Amino acid sequence: MPRHQQVADVRHEQLACFLWEGGAFWILTGPWARLRDHVQADPQLAVVVDTCDLTSGLVQQVIVRGRGEIVEFDVPRGRRNLVRYLGSDVERWDPRFRAYLLDDPHDRGTEWVRMRPDRMTVSDLSYEPTS
């Protein structure tokens, strides 16, 4: 299952952790991230989710386009997102990530970019690996 995505627009590209839930991509953001400013200036986004297995040659890609919107951060969704990447033992997480769940999101400025797809393109770019 792909876990990372790239969020791109004509001004910016970044690797981002995401959660696919309720027919939308949820991307953690805040004052520390340029994505929030870009979405506020122009909400059009492209999200690329891909996976590549060098052993089997499996390469798959999904390109999604839509409008991003800034929405209020909620801790339960934040936990589901971070557990995907950091595991379920919150005590073992770097303190920066625990703070997303423990600090007041309003004080910290933690928010979501939610992007519901308008268009989606799926490509199988797989190949036969050589020995």
C-alpha atoms as one frame of an Amber mdcrd trajectory, in Angstrom:
protein
   0.000   0.000   0.000   1.496   3.374  -0.946   2.080   5.594   2.041   3.670
   8.712   0.618   2.475  11.163  -1.910   3.768  14.186  -3.623   1.637  17.270
  -3.626   2.389  19.526  -6.563   1.152  22.669  -8.157   2.890  24.991 -10.556
   4.664  26.693  -7.666   5.558  23.901  -5.267   6.198  20.200  -4.864   6.669
  18.323  -1.601   6.698  14.838  -0.192   3.825  14.515   2.253   2.226  11.989
   4.555  -1.436  11.596   3.742  -4.595   9.926   4.850  -7.246   8.878   2.325
 -10.548   9.037   4.142 -14.112   9.975   3.264 -13.295  10.392  -0.421 -10.562
  12.962   0.254  -6.837  13.300   0.821  -5.978  14.745   4.249  -2.545  16.363
   4.527  -1.195  17.744   7.799  -0.122  21.377   7.533   0.435  24.527   9.531
   2.515  27.695   9.696   5.727  25.671   9.274   4.661  24.413   5.807   4.517
  26.294   2.510   1.591  24.138   1.357  -0.884  26.052   3.509   0.129  29.378
   1.968  -0.029  27.938  -1.547  -3.510  26.513  -1.016  -4.721  29.832   0.399
  -3.332  31.650  -2.657  -4.574  29.122  -5.229  -6.411  25.962  -4.141  -5.747
  23.939  -7.330  -3.585  20.912  -6.429  -2.207  17.805  -8.034  -1.447  14.818
  -5.807   0.751  11.997  -7.057   0.695   8.681  -5.205   3.060   6.056  -6.499
   4.625   2.773  -5.550   7.665   1.015  -6.935   8.932  -2.491  -6.181  12.347
  -2.990  -7.778  12.289  -6.732  -7.134   9.014  -7.458  -8.908   9.019  -4.505
 -11.305   5.613  -3.340 -10.069   5.266   0.407 -10.621   1.877   2.052 -10.195
   0.916   5.694 -10.138  -2.213   7.689  -9.407  -2.395  11.379 -10.293  -5.260
  13.245  -8.692  -6.308  16.832  -9.359  -8.670  18.914  -7.304  -9.138  21.889
  -5.035  -7.472  21.949  -1.649  -9.095  23.640   1.286  -7.790  24.453   4.758
  -9.893  22.799   7.461  -9.667  22.578  11.225  -7.354  19.879  12.611  -8.968
  17.082  14.570  -6.877  14.837  16.816  -8.547  11.463  16.024  -7.870  11.865
  12.294  -4.378  13.149  13.094  -3.708   9.995  15.117  -4.946   7.745  12.272
  -2.681   9.585   9.832   0.458   9.490  11.985  -0.012   5.859  13.082   0.269
   4.856   9.397   3.793   6.269   9.274   5.097   6.056  12.836   3.407   2.958
  14.290   0.846   2.642  17.057   3.185   3.221  20.046   2.864   6.993  20.419
   5.447   7.002  23.236   8.131   5.949  20.727   7.351   8.835  18.359   9.644
  11.815  18.060   8.300  14.566  20.368   7.550  16.776  17.339   4.922  14.301
  16.161   3.453  13.607  19.606   2.916  17.357  19.941   0.445  17.298  17.030
  -1.808  15.132  19.169  -1.118  16.645  22.592  -0.774  20.396  21.973  -3.701
  22.665  21.286  -3.986  22.777  17.462  -5.119  26.426  17.582  -2.019  27.477
  19.559   0.259  25.475  17.284  -1.544  26.410  14.056  -2.038  22.761  13.046
  -4.572  22.347  10.250  -5.492  19.997   7.426  -5.416  20.491   3.721  -8.372
  18.453   2.463  -8.478  17.722  -1.240 -11.427  15.986  -2.864 -10.521  14.689
  -6.336 -12.040  16.257  -9.430  -9.996  14.033 -11.781  -7.972  10.888 -11.276
  -5.562   9.126 -13.643  -4.237   5.656 -12.857  -1.178   4.253 -14.652   0.528
   0.885 -14.479   4.166   1.517 -15.397   5.352  -1.947 -14.396   8.257  -3.667
 -16.111   9.870  -7.096 -16.250  12.993  -6.915 -14.066  16.210  -8.348 -15.468
  18.310 -10.775 -13.475
